[in-house]
Amino acid sequence: MSFIQATDYPVFVGSKSLTDLHAWLEEKNNQYDKLFILVDELTNENCLPKLISTISLLDDVPVIEIPSGEENKNIEVCMSVWRMLSELEAGRNSLLINLGGGVIGDLGGFVASTFMRGIDYVNIPTTLLAQVDASVGGKVGVDLDYLKNQVGAFVNPVAVVVEPVFLRTLTKKQFLSGFAEVIKYGLTLDEKLWKNIKHIKLSSEELTPIIKRSIEIKNEIVLADPYEKGIRKTLNFGHTIGHALESFYLNKEKSIPLLHGEAVAAGMICECYLSYKLAGLSHYQLDKIVNYILSLYKRVRFSQRDFNSLLELMKHDKKNINGAINFTLLAEIGKAEINHEVEEQLIIDSLEYYVNRTQI
């Protein structure tokens, strides 16, 4: 068993993690009167059969399906799940098992934490993004219109199960989206991890120790700062601009959806530039980081005429203090600094830097 103890719940990691969940469910058998599984159409087809074939207790458990995609992480979809739970006679002693990526985990956790004033939930993340980041830490919630994660709470799962075999169902695009968060961990908190990831092949088997290390980093930070009052803000590197880009694309008609990690990768490039200007990051390390990210990720398309719209979106960021746009920046690779207030012109300069670096 590969086991990490989070705040008040276990995280099972590795090829035996579903077997560990089976044992855990048998141990808790008398605690829950009913079990439910939340999926989207992708995990229903690609992941649910593996889960049920491994855990016989789940053979006849009701399955609730919602549509995939960030655009469905909203209160209307929550209402449909609440209604379904009510129709299926879920009670306060029921358990919701979230099988899917970040949207399933965020929305499912929010549904569970509010249904009948709170029922327990388990996260089984099936994307790299969810495995290394979203499934651990107790953040649950939904988007408000096109603004990311504006409604939510901190409510921990009762268990998290990370089975790398599910990563085989991902496209390269989805895989890279999750890998952006691994890059973030290395850049902000673990220089050794940063060095290691540049030499690995992007396969689920080789990534298992990288996934485990990423979860350990996330868990250490959450244990030290569960409600994001201090050091947990370190994990927001790349996300101030990244979330603005994500929201910009969500609100953009007829655009190809921008995945979270694609937005964060672009955000990290911009915020590395700000780090060079404000936090002491060397030009050598700036180039090294930017060249590596650009070797993996395609350009996120926006132009000078979009800069003011992106700035307005950044003003809605939950980390802002007294109306000032707030950033986590790098002093050097492996060392981050929180609570940098950055002037709007310099943010525009960082967006210009990104556009110039990614021009073909």
Residue pairs with C-beta under 8 A, 6 or more apart in sequence:
1 12
1 14
1 16
1 20
2 12
2 13
2 14
2 16
2 17
2 212
3 10
3 11
3 12
3 13
3 20
4 10
4 11
4 13
4 212
4 215
4 216
4 219
5 11
6 136
6 156
6 160
6 219
6 222
6 223
7 138
7 156
7 222
7 223
7 226
8 156
9 156
9 157
9 158
9 159
9 160
10 24
10 159
10 160
11 136
11 159
11 160
11 161
11 162
11 215
11 219
12 20
12 21
12 24
12 159
12 160
12 161
12 162
13 162
13 208
13 211
13 212
13 215
14 162
14 163
14 164
14 208
14 212
15 163
15 164
15 165
15 208
17 161
17 162
17 163
18 50
18 51
18 54
18 55
18 161
18 163
19 54
20 161
21 55
21 122
21 124
21 159
21 161
22 54
22 55
22 56
22 57
24 159
25 35
25 55
25 57
26 57
28 95
29 57
31 93
32 93
32 94
32 95
32 120
33 91
33 93
33 94
34 88
34 89
34 90
34 91
34 93
34 94
34 95
35 57
35 58
35 61
35 94
35 95
35 97
36 61
36 62
36 63
36 64
36 85
36 88
36 90
36 94
36 95
36 96
36 97
37 48
37 51
37 58
37 61
37 62
37 63
37 64
37 96
37 97
37 99
38 63
38 64
38 66
38 81
38 96
38 97
38 98
38 99
38 100
38 104
38 108
38 111
39 47
39 48
39 63
39 64
39 65
39 66
39 99
39 100
39 104
40 65
40 66
40 67
40 68
40 100
40 103
40 104
41 65
41 67
41 68
42 68
42 100
42 169
43 99
43 100
43 101
43 104
43 126
44 63
44 65
46 126
46 166
46 169
47 99
47 100
47 124
47 126
47 166
47 169
48 63
48 99
50 163
50 165
50 166
51 58
51 99
51 124
52 58
52 59
58 97
61 97
62 88
64 81
64 84
64 85
66 72
66 77
66 80
66 81
66 104
66 107
67 77
68 100
68 101
68 103
69 103
69 257
70 103
70 143
70 246
70 250
70 257
70 260
71 250
71 257
72 103
72 107
73 103
73 106
73 107
73 142
73 143
74 142
74 143
74 144
75 142
75 144
75 151
77 107
77 142
78 107
78 110
78 111
78 114
78 142
81 107
81 108
81 111
82 111
82 114
82 115
85 94
85 96
85 111
85 115
90 96
90 115
90 116
90 119
91 116
91 119
92 116
92 117
92 118
92 119
93 119
94 119
94 120
95 119
95 120
95 121
95 122
95 158
96 108
96 111
96 112
96 115
96 119
96 120
96 121
96 122
97 121
97 122
97 124
98 104
98 105
98 108
98 109
98 112
98 121
98 122
98 123
98 124
98 157
99 124
99 126
100 108
100 124
100 125
100 126
100 127
100 130
101 125
101 126
101 127
101 129
101 130
101 134
101 174
102 125
102 127
102 129
102 130
102 133
102 134
102 135
102 260
104 130
105 123
105 125
105 130
105 134
105 135
105 140
106 134
106 139
106 140
106 141
106 142
106 149
106 152
107 140
107 142
108 121
108 123
108 140
109 121
109 123
109 138
109 139
109 140
109 141
109 155
109 157
110 140
110 141
110 142
110 151
110 152
110 153
112 118
112 119
112 120
112 121
112 140
112 155
113 121
113 140
113 153
113 155
118 155
120 157
120 158
121 157
121 158
122 157
122 158
122 159
122 160
122 161
123 130
123 135
123 136
123 157
123 159
123 160
123 161
124 160
124 161
124 163
125 131
125 134
125 135
125 160
125 161
125 162
125 166
126 166
126 167
126 169
127 166
127 167
127 170
127 174
127 177
127 178
128 167
128 170
128 174
128 175
128 177
128 178
128 179
128 181
128 182
128 207
128 211
129 174
129 177
129 178
129 180
129 181
129 260
129 261
130 178
131 162
131 164
131 167
131 178
131 211
131 215
132 178
132 181
132 182
132 185
132 211
132 214
132 215
132 218
133 178
133 181
133 214
133 218
133 235
135 157
135 160
135 162
136 160
136 215
136 218
136 219
136 222
137 218
137 219
137 222
138 154
138 155
138 156
138 157
138 222
138 226
139 149
139 152
139 154
140 152
140 153
140 154
140 155
141 149
141 150
141 151
141 152
141 153
142 149
142 150
142 151
142 152
143 149
143 150
143 151
143 250
144 150
144 151
145 251
146 247
146 250
146 251
147 247
147 313
147 316
148 243
148 246
148 247
148 250
149 243
149 318
150 316
150 318
154 226
154 227
162 211
162 215
164 204
164 205
164 207
164 208
164 211
165 204
167 175
167 204
167 207
168 204
170 178
172 202
173 259
173 262
174 259
175 202
176 202
176 261
176 262
176 265
176 296
176 297
177 259
177 260
177 261
177 262
178 261
179 197
179 202
179 261
179 296
180 238
180 260
180 261
180 262
180 264
180 265
180 268
180 297
181 214
181 261
181 264
182 193
182 197
182 210
182 211
182 214
183 194
183 197
183 265
183 268
183 292
183 293
184 235
184 237
184 238
184 264
184 268
185 193
185 213
185 214
185 217
185 218
186 193
186 194
186 195
186 196
186 197
186 333
186 334
187 194
187 237
187 268
187 289
187 330
187 333
187 334
187 336
188 234
188 235
188 237
188 328
188 330
188 334
188 335
188 336
189 217
189 221
189 234
189 334
189 336
190 213
190 217
190 334
191 333
191 334
192 334
193 210
193 213
193 214
193 217
194 333
194 334
196 210
197 210
198 292
200 206
200 207
200 210
218 235
221 231
221 232
221 234
221 235
222 232
224 230
224 231
224 232
225 231
225 232
226 232
228 319
230 338
231 338
233 319
233 326
233 328
233 338
233 339
234 328
234 336
234 338
235 328
236 319
236 327
236 328
237 268
237 271
237 328
237 329
237 330
237 336
238 264
238 265
238 267
238 268
238 271
239 264
239 267
240 267
240 271
240 314
240 317
240 319
240 325
240 326
240 327
240 328
241 266
241 267
241 270
241 271
241 310
241 314
241 347
241 350
241 351
242 260
242 263
242 264
242 265
242 266
242 267
242 268
243 263
243 267
243 313
243 314
243 317
244 267
244 310
244 311
244 313
244 314
244 317
245 258
245 263
245 266
245 267
245 300
245 302
245 310
246 258
246 260
246 263
247 313
247 316
248 302
248 306
248 309
248 310
248 313
249 255
249 257
249 258
249 263
250 257
250 258
258 300
262 297
262 298
262 300
263 300
265 293
265 296
265 297
265 300
266 297
266 300
266 354
268 289
268 293
269 289
269 290
269 293
269 294
269 353
269 354
269 357
270 347
270 350
270 351
270 353
270 354
271 327
271 328
271 329
271 330
271 350
272 281
272 286
272 289
272 290
272 330
273 286
273 349
273 350
273 353
273 354
274 327
274 329
274 340
274 342
274 346
274 347
274 350
275 281
275 286
275 329
275 330
275 331
276 282
276 283
276 286
277 346
277 349
277 350
278 329
278 340
278 342
278 346
279 329
279 330
279 331
279 337
279 340
280 331
280 332
281 329
281 330
281 331
281 332
282 332
285 330
285 332
285 333
288 333
289 333
290 357
294 357
294 358
299 358
299 360
300 354
300 358
302 310
302 351
302 355
303 355
304 352
304 355
307 348
307 351
307 352
310 351
311 325
311 344
311 347
311 348
314 320
314 325
314 347
315 323
315 325
317 325
317 326
319 326
320 326
321 339
321 341
324 341
324 342
325 341
325 342
325 344
325 347
326 339
326 340
326 341
326 342
327 340
327 341
327 342
328 336
328 337
328 338
328 339
328 340
329 336
329 337
329 340
330 336
330 337
331 337
